[in-house]
Amino acid sequence: MFQEIKCKKCRHTLFNQDTIKNNLILNAHGETTENSNACQVIPEEKNIFLNEDCLPSWVKNKIEVEEWSKGRIYCPKCDSRIGAFDYVSGQKCNCLNNLLPPVHIIKSKIDIVKI
């Protein structure tokens, strides 16, 4: 379980424990991590997928500016790229059975504070 997710560059808290508790984090099949039946084909994931119904306002605003198409997500404090969204392509999981969630954060661009 995550306590906080911070920008790796400026250490700004992007998602706090309250935000994460609201089923914000999904696996590659779009299931909450608590109810997850992990895909056997997926290697260690390089992205953290986000539930589009529980996104913080700063992420929703960026998606709306791009008109729900395709774009990058930047840290609201330092403008470092931390993720992306893609409502156009509909990329599939490695098992080819499920579409990946459209919004993701790149693990190498963030620091994860665990409980």
N, C-alpha and C positions, 0 to 999 in steps of 0.2 A: 504494500500500500504506500502511496506517495503522500508526503506531507506538503511539499511545495515543489513547484517547477519554476526555475529561475533562468534568466538569460545568461548564457555562459560569458558573454562579453562584459556586461555591466552589472550582473547579479541582481537585476530588477526582478521582483516576484511577478511572474506571468500568471500563474494559477496557484491559489492558496488552497488549504485543506478543505475549506467549505465548498469551493468551486469543484474540486476533484471528487468530493463525496457525492455530488449530484449526478453520478453516472457520466461524467465528462469523458473518461478514458474508455476507448473501445479497442477490441482486437481487430485483426485484418478482415474478419467476417462481419464486422459491425455489431458484435455482441459486447455487452459490458464485461469488463475483465473479471467480475465476480461470478458471472454465469457462463464463463467461457468454456467451450469445448475447443481447445487449441487445435489448429489445423496441423496435421502431421507433416505437411509439405513445406511449411514456412520455416526458413532458417531464422536465426536470431533477427528480430525485426529492427530495422534502422530508424523506423518512424513510430511515433505515438499517434494513434488515430483518435480524433475528437468527435464526440457526439454533437451533431449540428443543432440539435434541439436544446443543448445546454451551454452553448458558447457564451463567453463573456462579451459584453457590449463592444469592446475595442476590436475583437475579431469579427463580429457581425458587421460592424461599420465598414471594415475593409472589404468584406465580401459584397456588401451592398454597393460600394463605390465601383467595384469591378462588375456589377450587374449579374452576380451569381454565375459567372462563367469560369475563368481561370485566373489565378494570380498568386502572388507570394504574400506571406505573412511576415511582418517585421516587428521587432520589439518596439513597444510604444515609447520607450525611453531613449534608446540609442540608435534605433533604426537598423539594427543588425538583422539579417534575414534569419528567421527561426523556423519557417515552415512554408506550406503552400496549401492551396485548395484547387480542386478541379472538378467542376460540375459538368464538364463537356465530354471528356474522354471515356469515363467509366472503366478504369483499369481493373483487371481481374486479379484475384489472389493467385498465388502459384499453383494451387490445386485446380484452378480454372472453374470452380463451382460458384464462387461468390465474387461480387464486386467489392472493391476496397472502399471504405468510407472516404468521402470527398475531401475532408479536412485533416491535415496531419502536421505534426511538429517533428522536426528532425532531431533525433537524440543527440547527435554530435554538436548541436548548436545550443543545447540547454544543459543545466545542472539539475539533477533530480535529487531532492532531499527526501530520504525515506524515513519512516518511523522506526 
